[in-house]
Amino acid sequence: MPIAIVSNKNIMHGEPVIDGTRIPAYVIMDYLSEGYDFERIKAAYPHLTDEHIMAVIKYAAQTMRKKAVAA
């Protein structure tokens, strides 16, 4: 089953998070933008996998694509 990014107003004030966690997607994107590799992110969040991080990247790409179409 693929990892999902979800929003729930009762979790982190509705920020998109990695399903089953309270880790906002933007936190992982911030780490990636600062040059962290997957291993360094997983060291900070040992329960995450490569699939979790890839789900955040895919979510960010889909979000950008939707905003580009809407603009």
C-alpha positions in Angstrom: 0.0 0.0 0.0 1.5 3.4 -1.0 2.3 5.9 1.7 -0.1 8.9 1.7 0.1 12.5 2.6 -3.1 13.5 4.5 -4.7 16.6 6.0 -6.9 16.4 9.0 -7.9 19.5 10.9 -7.3 17.7 14.2 -3.7 16.8 13.4 -1.2 19.6 13.1 -3.9 22.2 12.4 -4.7 20.6 9.1 -1.1 20.8 7.7 -0.4 17.9 5.2 1.4 15.2 7.1 2.8 11.8 6.4 -0.1 9.4 7.1 0.3 7.8 10.5 2.7 10.5 11.8 2.6 14.1 12.9 5.4 15.0 10.6 4.4 17.8 8.2 5.3 17.3 4.6 6.9 20.8 4.6 9.4 19.7 7.2 10.8 16.9 5.0 10.9 19.3 2.0 12.8 21.8 4.1 15.3 19.2 5.0 15.7 18.2 1.3 16.1 21.8 0.3 18.9 22.2 2.8 20.7 19.3 1.2 19.9 16.5 3.6 19.9 13.1 2.0 17.4 10.4 2.8 19.8 8.7 5.3 20.2 11.9 7.3 16.4 12.5 7.4 15.8 9.0 8.5 18.5 9.4 11.2 16.4 12.3 12.5 13.1 10.4 12.1 14.1 6.7 12.5 10.5 5.4 11.8 10.5 6.9 8.3 11.5 5.0 5.2 12.6 6.0 1.8 8.9 5.5 0.7 7.7 8.1 3.2 10.2 10.6 1.9 9.3 9.8 -1.7 5.6 10.3 -0.9 6.4 13.8 0.3 8.3 14.6 -2.9 5.4 13.2 -5.0 2.9 15.2 -3.0 4.9 18.4 -3.5 5.2 17.7 -7.3 1.4 17.1 -7.6 0.7 20.2 -5.6 2.9 22.3 -7.8 1.4 20.8 -10.9 -2.1 21.7 -9.7 -1.1 25.3 -8.8 0.6 25.7 -12.2 -2.6 24.7 -14.0 -4.8 26.9 -11.8 -2.5 30.0 -12.4 
